[in-house]
Amino acid sequence: MTSCGSSLVRASISSNSKAPHLYGQLSRSKSAGWRYSGRWDNRRLSNGNPRKLLVISRSSSGDAFSRWPGYRGLRGLKFRIEKKTEELSEKLMAIQRVRDFMAWWSLHVMQPSDRLRSSVQRRMAQERERYHRFLEEEIQDEYAWERHMAKERQFWDNLLTWISFFSFSALWQIIVPVSFILGIVVPMVISWLWWDNGFLSPVAIPLYLVIPFKYGLISKWVWLI
């Protein structure tokens, strides 16, 4: 050991480039080469064995590390690390298989189902639009029928209004004066103008009977009156 001191550092120690990383105490020395040695630590491992730290210093012996008593432990640690690495690799492969399966599921199952769902939704939208058009046409036909029926009702209402206006009581007020004028007054005027006998003219008497019935403006009952 020199006055440079020592510190606890992470040292990469390799035996045929396969040894794992360890925490060790690095000691610099002015002598030639690296020197490997070990010392006991007060802390215990999980199996109850004392922990041994590695003190690295310059030494001329190149194969001293393989003769270090903790080298077998390093080999066991390497085996455990490789085993853990294999387990992690298997887990990663399982995860990758799951990812591949999910990708296959998304590509061959989900996308066709999405296309099918979009097709069904599009068909439903078309059917809904067609049904709305059908309802609109039915409503328009119903409105047209109602307008037609309203016109017919208005026509029949007007007809009934005219019929009620020209009822017998209303026609009585028209027929009597017209019948009187055409049946009595007109023949009297004609006979008075063209014949001297006046009302007893042979032309006037037939006019009293023919004119009212010819024009259909008076009934027999009115004529008798």
Secondary structure as UniProt FT lines:
FT   TURN            3..4
FT   STRAND          6..12
FT   TURN            16..17
FT   STRAND          21..27
FT   STRAND          34..44
FT   TURN            46..47
FT   STRAND          50..58
FT   TURN            62..64
FT   HELIX           65..67
FT   TURN            69..70
FT   HELIX           71..105
FT   HELIX           106..110
FT   HELIX           111..165
FT   HELIX           168..180
FT   HELIX           181..185
FT   HELIX           186..194
FT   TURN            196..197
FT   HELIX           198..200
FT   TURN            202..203
FT   HELIX           204..215
FT   HELIX           220..224
//
